[in-house]
């Protein structure tokens, strides 16, 4: 009635799954009845709310370059964290809320403050990897919720400091510039007619370089995402990546480790190659996009049930599928199937 969604948790409710459209409001008592595949329940204003305290988020593992880092070695604002060598900018967090009663309902949101533009969307993902992060001071933050409307101020904060590699040090650049000026000055002193610009740069060389770069760059689109390709090797990696995703949408294990293995690359190498081609979307977001587009196609062009479609695209949570589908297409899967104009828009987009 008000367009909002609320999630209810209660002890003793044993309905495994609710049926679409199986609801009824009693005109005499005003009670709301909901039907499930194995039972029927109603909402009562006499229910007693049970206070459930919020547990702290616990960092289970922190990895640097595929090696577990046991003890923090850096502190910022009274919080313990890690200082990472600028040459090793591949690191991974694994965290969890030790809630042994309602843990399956917990969803996490995270951000690397100073690097990420905003918090990630809430999901059940509790393992986060970063790569190619530039030197600087950052704060990794994690928050969680068990109910779409609840407010929880529990946040895990871990400071991260990435040092500048010696070969990128400002002092090294200053030294090289000074050395270059000394070298040029010495040459000009002994050879007054020498022009270093003609030797090291060359007008024709600059123009030719720009033309070569423009001729070897091209943009390709997959599922509405723009990729910029600079080489044959990049195009080959992109085509194989898209093919692996499309052929394994029903595989719940489809993720970065699986794809990197299929491409004979390390996860770090894959992230680097992918980020070189696009900054508009992450690999995991692209996988989710493909699954949603496949679901939309099946809804319009087959008579399969929604549960069968969810299984075919490798998503094991019906609530997560509904949430992401509504976020993507602006309506429920059922309304999408029954609205011809929405199907036409999807076909145009693909």
Secondary structure by P-SEA (a helix, b strand, c coil): cccbbbbbbbccccccccccccccccccccbbbbbcccbbbbbbccbbbbbbbbbbbbbcccccccccccccccccccbbbbbbcccccbbbbbcccccccccccbbbbcccccccccccccccccbbbbccccbbbbbbbbbbbccccccccbbbbbbbbbbbcccccaaaaaaaaaaaaaaaaaaaacccccccccccccaaaaaaaaaaaaaabbbbbcccbbbbbccaaaaaaaaaaaaaaaaccccccccaaaaaaaacccaaaaaaaaaaccccccaaaaaaaaaaaaaaaaaccccccaaaaaaaaccccaaaaaaaaaaaccccaaaaaacaaaaaaaaaac
